[in-house]
């Protein structure tokens, strides 16, 4: 029986991961956080002292990396780097920039593409990222482009960091959000863009519950779940 797939793309801080996790629980799908996969490569580069924007250096590092994805007893996705569970380590704020730079490299995207597609062949999945509907799963059953104004996304990210006990400055977080948008939208390989057949979901003025209901409605309109 053909597995069903839902692709959620959008800029950093739009709430893709939070909403995709909840939607997966509601629908009985497996959630695949592709951002976590790229963060794992970004963490590897940082730990090895490799500039994540240096294509040649990162490409040389990849064959020696072991990047794996699994699901724990909590049902949540865990990332493993060379056998170590780095699920928490990849959420440090400085890893975001490393992940964004590494994700712009063709070698990195090729290295991780099959891992993502394999998950979609084996499970009903909700997958979120930057190029799921355009590159990774171009034939996904449902495609959603989730966005919000940069200021709203920065405030959400700022609150998230504070809740984790990390120090943060709202203006700095906003600058990082704007810069990441610029990098993701202008990169040559798989730039961030809305797929032609993706539904647009702007959650600028919505809280978490309102955003969830918006996306759930879109999915149920397009998929019998």
Rosetta silent file (secondary structure, phi, psi, omega in degrees, C-alpha in Angstrom):
SEQUENCE: XXXXXXXXXXXXXXXXXXXXXXXXXXXXXXXXXXXXXXXXXXXXXXXXXXXXXXXXXXXXXXXXXXXXXXXXXXXXXXXXXXXXXXXXXXXXXXXXXXXXXXXXXXXXXXXXXXXXXXXXXXXXXXXXXXXXXXXXXXXXXXXXXXXXXXXXXXXXXXXXXXXXXXXXXXXXXXXXXXXXXXXXXXXXXXXXXXXXXXXXXXXXXXXXXXXXXXXXXXXXXXXXX
SCORE:     score description
SCORE:     0.000 S_00000001
   1 L     0.000  129.651 -177.907    0.000    0.000    0.000 S_00000001
   2 L   -63.160  132.931  177.601    1.402    3.375   -1.044 S_00000001
   3 L   -77.907  148.656 -179.375    2.505    5.510    1.866 S_00000001
   4 L   -98.479  147.330 -177.505    1.088    9.016    2.193 S_00000001
   5 E  -136.295  141.527  176.898    3.258   12.091    2.569 S_00000001
   6 E  -124.332  123.869 -178.890    2.729   15.668    3.724 S_00000001
   7 E  -106.950  125.198  176.906    5.414   18.264    2.961 S_00000001
   8 E  -120.122  112.757  178.430    5.626   21.443    5.050 S_00000001
   9 E  -111.916  162.569  177.119    8.131   24.039    3.866 S_00000001
  10 L   159.345  170.539 -177.533    8.824   27.542    5.059 S_00000001
  11 L   -71.874  168.099  179.221   11.345   29.947    6.554 S_00000001
  12 L   -59.974  136.369  175.469   13.127   29.606    9.875 S_00000001
  13 L    82.276    8.984 -179.335   10.955   30.182   12.926 S_00000001
  14 L   -77.886  -10.982 -179.497    7.622   29.689   11.171 S_00000001
  15 L    95.324   17.767 -176.323    6.705   26.923   13.609 S_00000001
  16 H   -57.285  -50.644 -175.250    7.107   24.049   11.158 S_00000001
  17 H   -64.259  -47.474 -178.741    8.533   21.554   13.638 S_00000001
  18 H   -59.035  -46.756 -177.778    6.094   22.314   16.460 S_00000001
  19 H   -72.353  -39.178 -179.773    3.062   22.115   14.199 S_00000001
  20 H   -63.752  -39.782  177.674    4.292   19.113   12.216 S_00000001
  21 H   -59.868  -46.785 -177.394    4.848   17.122   15.427 S_00000001
  22 H   -68.021  -39.017  177.997    1.333   17.839   16.624 S_00000001
  23 H   -64.023  -40.356  178.900   -0.191   17.114   13.230 S_00000001
  24 H   -60.991  -42.373  178.364    1.665   13.803   13.060 S_00000001
  25 H   -64.403  -41.525 -178.903    0.239   12.817   16.450 S_00000001
  26 H   -64.952  -38.395 -172.969   -3.255   13.850   15.406 S_00000001
  27 H   -97.876  -10.065 -177.972   -3.128   11.948   12.104 S_00000001
  28 L    77.537   27.809  178.088   -1.046    8.934   13.134 S_00000001
  29 L   -98.813  164.999  172.900    1.819    9.824   10.792 S_00000001
  30 E   -90.281  132.147  177.954    5.562    9.682   11.452 S_00000001
  31 E   -91.933  127.997  177.089    7.153   13.106   11.851 S_00000001
  32 E  -117.491  111.123  179.554   10.474   13.674   10.079 S_00000001
  33 E   -91.037   95.778 -177.717   12.329   16.828   11.141 S_00000001
  34 H   -71.204  -26.420  176.920   14.755   17.394    8.263 S_00000001
  35 H   -59.652  -36.540  178.892   16.121   20.513    9.939 S_00000001
  36 H   -64.969  -33.304  179.519   17.466   18.262   12.698 S_00000001
  37 H   -65.964  -45.462  178.978   19.286   16.193   10.089 S_00000001
  38 H   -69.767  -33.399  176.349   21.062   19.264    8.696 S_00000001
  39 H   -62.427  -33.796  179.775   21.744   20.541   12.196 S_00000001
  40 H   -65.073  -40.311  175.996   23.557   17.276   12.870 S_00000001
  41 H   -67.500  -39.670  177.259   25.910   17.931    9.958 S_00000001
  42 H   -61.092  -40.201  177.658   26.331   21.524   11.168 S_00000001
  43 H   -64.943  -40.639  178.924   27.244   20.237   14.616 S_00000001
  44 H   -60.994  -42.963  179.265   29.740   17.812   13.098 S_00000001
  45 H   -63.215  -44.299 -179.439   31.435   20.647   11.209 S_00000001
  46 H   -61.816  -45.329 -178.437   31.599   22.794   14.327 S_00000001
  47 H   -65.166  -30.275 -177.890   33.068   20.018   16.435 S_00000001
  48 H   -92.824    1.361 -179.540   35.694   19.255   13.807 S_00000001
  49 L    70.938   27.179 -179.867   36.656   22.884   13.297 S_00000001
  50 L   -99.443  131.689  176.632   35.392   22.842    9.703 S_00000001
  51 L   -66.592  116.515 -176.820   33.885   26.004    8.217 S_00000001
  52 L   -65.817  -10.911  176.870   30.310   24.909    7.319 S_00000001
  53 L   -94.561   -6.138 -179.089   30.376   27.267    4.331 S_00000001
  54 L   -87.010   99.193 -175.110   33.563   25.689    2.892 S_00000001
  55 H   -55.777  -45.355 -177.537   32.219   23.282    0.300 S_00000001
  56 H   -66.720  -43.398 -178.220   35.443   21.369   -0.254 S_00000001
  57 H   -66.465  -41.595 -179.728   36.203   20.954    3.456 S_00000001
  58 H   -68.208  -42.385  179.109   32.656   19.827    4.290 S_00000001
  59 H   -60.016  -37.663  178.898   32.550   17.428    1.327 S_00000001
  60 H   -68.958  -27.682 -179.606   35.807   15.869    2.522 S_00000001
  61 H   -76.482  -33.420 -170.300   34.312   15.434    6.004 S_00000001
  62 H   -56.942  -44.585 -177.952   31.098   13.694    4.916 S_00000001
  63 L   -60.377  -20.674 -178.077   32.447   10.195    4.053 S_00000001
  64 L   -95.312    1.162 -178.795   33.772    9.888    7.600 S_00000001
  65 L   -94.102  145.763  169.752   30.458   10.849    9.221 S_00000001
  66 L  -117.724  106.644  179.853   27.818    8.509   10.556 S_00000001
  67 E  -114.632  119.334 -178.102   24.487   10.333   10.661 S_00000001
  68 E  -131.041  157.074 -179.168   21.471    8.293   11.732 S_00000001
  69 E  -127.751  137.521  178.106   17.877    8.964   12.658 S_00000001
  70 E  -149.590  174.833 -178.813   15.713    6.941   15.018 S_00000001
  71 E  -124.291  124.684 -176.720   12.639    7.150   17.189 S_00000001
  72 L   -82.087 -177.645  178.826   12.829    6.726   20.957 S_00000001
  73 L   -62.647  -23.035  177.862   10.304    5.342   23.413 S_00000001
  74 L   -78.175   -3.803  179.695    8.888    8.861   23.597 S_00000001
  75 L    80.127    0.417 -177.237    7.989    8.556   19.913 S_00000001
  76 L   -95.068  154.004 -179.989   10.144   11.549   19.059 S_00000001
  77 E   -71.292  132.325  175.234   12.868   11.721   16.445 S_00000001
  78 E  -118.829  140.997  178.041   16.395   11.378   17.757 S_00000001
  79 E  -107.925  139.288 -178.270   19.536   12.249   15.820 S_00000001
  80 E  -124.089  128.396  177.295   22.773   10.318   16.190 S_00000001
  81 E  -115.212  114.794 -177.585   26.213   11.540   15.166 S_00000001
  82 L    50.739   41.171  176.542   28.848    8.810   15.114 S_00000001
  83 L    87.159  -10.462 -179.202   26.684    6.816   17.505 S_00000001
  84 E   -93.395  133.444  175.704   26.094    9.684   19.976 S_00000001
  85 E   -73.779  111.294 -176.556   22.568   10.952   20.602 S_00000001
  86 L  -112.060   22.302 -175.999   22.887   14.657   19.752 S_00000001
  87 L   -55.052  -38.941  178.649   19.174   15.476   19.803 S_00000001
  88 L   -84.000  -38.745 -176.697   19.669   18.186   22.424 S_00000001
  89 H   -60.283  -33.855 -176.717   23.105   19.378   21.310 S_00000001
  90 H   -75.809   -7.024 -178.859   21.860   20.356   17.841 S_00000001
  91 H   -91.229   -1.483  175.076   19.308   22.756   19.352 S_00000001
  92 L   -61.082  141.811 -172.924   21.933   25.211   20.593 S_00000001
  93 H   -58.282  -37.932 -176.985   21.331   28.574   18.909 S_00000001
  94 H   -68.157  -18.126  179.640   24.775   28.772   17.262 S_00000001
  95 H   -74.010  -22.398  179.178   24.129   25.492   15.441 S_00000001
  96 H   -57.892  -47.932 -179.390   21.324   27.151   13.426 S_00000001
  97 H   -65.542  -39.480  178.184   23.783   29.240   11.397 S_00000001
  98 H   -61.383  -43.506 -178.990   26.068   26.234   10.894 S_00000001
  99 H   -64.381  -42.390 -179.197   23.140   24.159    9.637 S_00000001
 100 H   -62.958  -42.329  179.334   21.972   26.867    7.235 S_00000001
 101 H   -66.925  -44.055 -179.816   25.440   27.241    5.714 S_00000001
 102 H   -65.896  -36.615 -177.702   25.962   23.497    5.398 S_00000001
 103 H   -66.926  -18.022  178.889   22.494   23.004    3.917 S_00000001
 104 L   -79.667   -8.070 -175.522   23.409   25.309    1.033 S_00000001
 105 L   -90.456  127.539  179.424   26.089   22.862   -0.131 S_00000001
 106 H   -55.398  -39.034 -178.109   25.154   20.382   -2.897 S_00000001
 107 H   -62.211  -38.529 -179.924   27.351   17.684   -1.358 S_00000001
 108 H   -69.390  -43.813 -178.797   25.478   17.883    1.947 S_00000001
 109 H   -64.704  -40.213  177.429   22.054   17.794    0.323 S_00000001
 110 H   -65.306  -39.352 -178.377   23.037   14.793   -1.798 S_00000001
 111 H   -60.902  -35.141 -173.711   24.492   13.085    1.271 S_00000001
 112 H  -103.493   -7.674 -173.830   21.199   13.361    3.196 S_00000001
 113 H   -61.407  -46.488 -176.190   18.601   13.089    0.415 S_00000001
 114 H   -65.615  -34.662  177.042   18.211    9.313    0.442 S_00000001
 115 H   -57.801  -41.921 -178.343   17.775    9.242    4.229 S_00000001
 116 H   -71.287  -44.996 -178.367   14.768   11.526    3.857 S_00000001
 117 H   -67.861  -33.808  178.813   13.199    9.733    0.890 S_00000001
 118 H   -62.017  -40.504  178.605   13.681    6.356    2.542 S_00000001
 119 H   -61.194  -38.164 -178.923   11.603    7.475    5.522 S_00000001
 120 H   -72.525  -26.519  176.923    8.777    8.477    3.166 S_00000001
 121 H   -75.778  -27.228 -173.657    8.849    5.087    1.435 S_00000001
 122 H   -95.200  -20.897 -174.375    8.584    3.238    4.737 S_00000001
 123 L  -140.087  160.384  162.383    6.021    5.331    6.625 S_00000001
 124 L   -73.111  121.914 -171.941    3.140    7.747    6.267 S_00000001
 125 E  -126.370  149.839  161.509    5.131   10.902    6.955 S_00000001
 126 E  -112.666  120.071 -175.537    4.856   14.570    7.722 S_00000001
 127 E  -123.288  131.181  179.575    8.180   16.081    6.722 S_00000001
 128 E  -122.639  151.117 -178.644    9.187   19.694    7.222 S_00000001
 129 E   175.411 -145.141 -178.981   12.112   21.697    5.905 S_00000001
 130 L  -109.881  -27.508 -173.945   13.061   24.155    3.179 S_00000001
 131 L  -136.615   30.613 -176.546   12.785   22.079   -0.013 S_00000001
 132 H   -66.978  -51.022 -178.201   10.568   19.124    0.830 S_00000001
 133 H   -74.013  -19.204 -177.836    7.795   19.895   -1.639 S_00000001
 134 H   -97.884  -31.375 -174.350   10.154   21.125   -4.336 S_00000001
 135 H  -126.030  -54.554 -172.375   13.052   18.635   -4.177 S_00000001
 136 H   -68.418  -51.349 -179.643   12.844   15.889   -1.557 S_00000001
 137 L  -127.498   69.548 -176.596    9.202   14.843   -2.054 S_00000001
 138 L   -64.793  -16.106  179.342    8.030   16.595   -5.227 S_00000001
 139 L  -109.291   25.415  178.764    5.062   14.211   -5.467 S_00000001
 140 L   -56.529  146.469 -178.192    3.891   14.611   -1.874 S_00000001
 141 L   -67.500  -34.523  178.088    0.148   14.160   -1.401 S_00000001
 142 E  -134.553  134.144  176.209   -0.149   17.478    0.439 S_00000001
 143 E  -125.191  132.275  179.052    2.196   20.467    0.260 S_00000001
 144 E  -130.233  134.267  172.648    2.005   23.453    2.596 S_00000001
 145 E  -105.739  107.629 -174.976    4.145   26.593    2.623 S_00000001
 146 E   -98.607  125.827 -177.663    4.094   27.825    6.210 S_00000001
 147 E  -145.714  172.785  174.795    5.231   31.373    6.878 S_00000001
 148 L  -165.151  161.778  178.648    4.889   34.419    9.127 S_00000001
 149 L   -61.212  149.633 -176.262    6.423   37.892    9.236 S_00000001
 150 H   -56.489  -39.711 -178.909   10.082   37.967   10.310 S_00000001
 151 H   -62.740  -40.569  179.611    9.255   39.938   13.472 S_00000001
 152 H   -68.105  -39.620  179.536    6.720   37.344   14.584 S_00000001
 153 H   -67.868  -37.489  179.079    9.115   34.482   13.884 S_00000001
 154 H   -65.990  -41.053  179.910   11.925   36.203   15.773 S_00000001
 155 H   -64.698  -39.331  178.013    9.726   36.743   18.830 S_00000001
 156 H   -63.740  -43.537 -179.337    8.710   33.070   18.824 S_00000001
 157 H   -65.352  -40.821  179.026   12.346   31.986   18.570 S_00000001
 158 H   -59.220  -47.509 -179.854   13.359   34.388   21.329 S_00000001
 159 H   -64.694  -37.888  178.906   10.737   32.984   23.706 S_00000001
 160 H   -62.312  -42.978  179.954   11.744   29.429   22.825 S_00000001
 161 H   -65.105  -41.977  178.837   15.378   30.128   23.694 S_00000001
 162 H   -63.382  -39.044  179.555   14.434   31.702   27.011 S_00000001
 163 H   -64.341  -27.777  178.536   12.242   28.717   27.869 S_00000001
 164 L   -85.265    0.701  179.767   15.262   26.476   27.309 S_00000001
 165 L    82.403   13.981  179.655   17.275   28.565   29.726 S_00000001
 166 L   -93.901  146.658  176.588   19.487   30.069   27.019 S_00000001
 167 L   -76.329  141.039 -177.888   20.477   33.729   26.956 S_00000001
 168 L  -155.557  152.928  176.467   19.072   35.655   24.002 S_00000001
 169 L  -122.723  124.080 -173.246   18.584   39.176   22.664 S_00000001
 170 H   -58.645  -43.806 -179.397   15.438   39.815   20.619 S_00000001
 171 H   -63.680  -39.059  177.863   17.076   42.261   18.193 S_00000001
 172 H   -66.152  -41.328  178.524   19.936   39.837   17.587 S_00000001
 173 H   -62.167  -40.118  178.318   17.495   36.986   17.017 S_00000001
 174 H   -63.637  -43.324  177.498   15.606   39.123   14.479 S_00000001
 175 H   -59.710  -40.394  179.819   18.833   39.902   12.621 S_00000001
 176 H   -66.251  -38.252  178.521   19.632   36.185   12.532 S_00000001
 177 H   -64.146  -46.308 -179.664   16.160   35.352   11.206 S_00000001
 178 H   -64.021  -41.678  179.760   16.429   37.939    8.425 S_00000001
 179 H   -66.427  -40.556  179.393   19.934   36.790    7.500 S_00000001
 180 H   -66.082  -38.641  175.195   18.894   33.158    7.425 S_00000001
 181 H   -56.779  -45.905 -178.352   15.952   34.023    5.162 S_00000001
 182 H   -60.918  -45.313  179.925   18.367   35.754    2.811 S_00000001
 183 H   -64.236  -46.348 -175.563   20.731   32.765    2.734 S_00000001
 184 H   -66.443  -35.585 -177.579   17.990   30.189    2.321 S_00000001
 185 H   -80.857  -23.998 -174.516   16.216   32.081   -0.449 S_00000001
 186 H  -103.820   -5.789 -177.674   19.357   32.995   -2.423 S_00000001
 187 L   -65.790  150.201 -177.346   21.370   29.775   -2.264 S_00000001
 188 L   -72.299  -37.445 -176.795   22.015   28.081   -5.591 S_00000001
 189 L   -94.910  121.766  176.489   21.113   24.572   -4.452 S_00000001
 190 L    46.051   59.392  179.679   17.465   23.918   -3.509 S_00000001
 191 L   -64.780  155.766  176.768   16.611   27.494   -2.468 S_00000001
 192 L   -68.050  122.032  175.597   13.677   28.115   -0.154 S_00000001
 193 L  -160.301  160.022  179.793   10.589   28.736   -2.257 S_00000001
 194 L   -82.307  127.371  175.197    6.931   27.845   -2.356 S_00000001
 195 L   -64.224  147.495 -176.251    6.069   24.883   -4.594 S_00000001
 196 L   -58.467  -32.043 -177.595    3.542   25.811   -7.267 S_00000001
 197 L  -102.354   19.160  179.795    0.983   23.374   -5.841 S_00000001
 198 L   -91.582  137.686  174.280    1.581   24.210   -2.170 S_00000001
 199 E   -74.532  138.649  178.957   -1.124   25.810   -0.045 S_00000001
 200 E   -90.884  127.589  177.956   -0.006   29.059    1.606 S_00000001
 201 E  -126.443  105.332  178.770   -0.455   29.240    5.383 S_00000001
 202 E  -100.699  117.291 -174.632    0.474   32.578    6.983 S_00000001
 203 L  -107.708   21.407 -176.136    0.324   32.345   10.776 S_00000001
 204 L   -51.876  -45.876 -176.116    1.503   35.866   11.657 S_00000001
 205 L   -99.049   13.450 -175.682   -1.607   36.727   13.644 S_00000001
 206 L  -109.495  147.313  172.332   -2.384   33.244   14.916 S_00000001
 207 L   -85.849 -177.085 -176.182   -1.513   31.479   18.142 S_00000001
 208 H   -59.929  -43.603 -178.562   -0.414   27.833   18.220 S_00000001
 209 H   -64.961  -42.654  178.685   -3.950   26.467   18.360 S_00000001
 210 H   -64.259  -39.272  178.400   -5.116   28.665   15.507 S_00000001
 211 H   -64.895  -42.123  179.392   -2.106   27.680   13.394 S_00000001
 212 H   -61.438  -45.878 -179.207   -2.739   23.999   14.095 S_00000001
 213 H   -64.460  -36.903  177.979   -6.374   24.250   13.059 S_00000001
 214 H   -61.374  -49.576 -178.003   -5.424   26.099    9.873 S_00000001
 215 H   -69.040  -39.555  178.977   -2.970   23.401    8.778 S_00000001
 216 H   -61.767  -38.723  178.111   -5.212   20.531    9.827 S_00000001
 217 H   -64.028  -41.904  178.318   -8.002   22.000    7.735 S_00000001
 218 H   -62.178  -44.789 -178.410   -5.752   22.255    4.684 S_00000001
 219 H   -63.446  -43.996 -177.290   -4.615   18.658    5.080 S_00000001
 220 H   -71.733  -22.982  173.858   -8.132   17.300    5.498 S_00000001
 221 H   -69.431  -32.629 -172.836   -9.291   19.198    2.443 S_00000001
 222 H  -104.667  -12.393 -175.829   -6.634   17.498    0.342 S_00000001
 223 L  -141.174  137.821 -178.525   -6.253   14.112    1.997 S_00000001
 224 L   -80.787   82.881  178.918   -8.791   11.640    3.364 S_00000001
 225 L  -132.421    0.000    0.000   -7.541   11.446    6.962 S_00000001
